[in-house]
Amino acid sequence: MKRIHLISGPRNISTALMYSFGNRPDTTIVDEPMYAYYLHTHPHINHPGKEETLESQSTNLDEVKKEVFYKDYPTSYVFFKNMAHHLDKVDWTFLLDFEIIFLIRNPKQLIASFAQVIHQPTMLDIGLKLEYEIMEYLKSQEKRNIVLDSNEVLNNPHKVLEALCKEIDIPFDDSMLSWPAGPRAEDGVWAKYWYQNVHQSTGFQKQKTSSRPFPEHLEPLLEKAQYYYDKLKYHSIKA
């Protein structure tokens, strides 16, 4: 069984990518199995649906590893969707057992979108610095890293996903390019707060460019985030 682990920043196409893999008949998908653990270990963080999330999953990382990451699944492949910030202060050694895919997004778009839910996002919230640090750790362990940029995926889903499948050594399947509208049974309980757009989609779709001005108070965060984004984007699969 091949275990594929997506590490993404928020307000990206991570859920769409999970649905893409979930539409394959040979793949099981798992939605953010470390979310409750993250909220438990970062009690100052307040996300919509926090209590529901804490009640829905184990907050014990050893249990999560045993009962989710390393359990047997009935399919040839299993796709774990995870947020970069969920891996904060975690021993990353276990990541060496997975095919790792980093998913990034232009930080100006990412931060502007995230600020609609969390008014004052931090570098940890948006994940780019942590994604870069994890990538550097995996490189030091001679682990291959694969980077997807959401803009590249949206520019040519077929080409980029076909290249991704080649990188992780699985056959490309056209079923990855579309899925039924609406929620999926695998969605976490937090879906009602975060997944409205993807529930209305049937494939990879560019969102209309927002006419909202970028929040001035987040310009310093954008400047720092851009550095890590550029470092990661250099390695991304191009459309």
Secondary structure by P-SEA (a helix, b strand, c coil): cbbbbbbbbcccaaaaaaaaaaacccbbbbcccaaaaaaaacccccccaaaaaaaaccccaaaaaaacccccccccbbbbbbbcccccccccccccccbbbbbbccaaaaaaaaaacccccccccccaaaaaaaaaaaaaacbbbbbbbaaaaaacaaaaaaaaaaaabbbbbccccccccccccccccccccccccccccccccccccccccccccaaaaaaaaaaaaaaaaaacccc
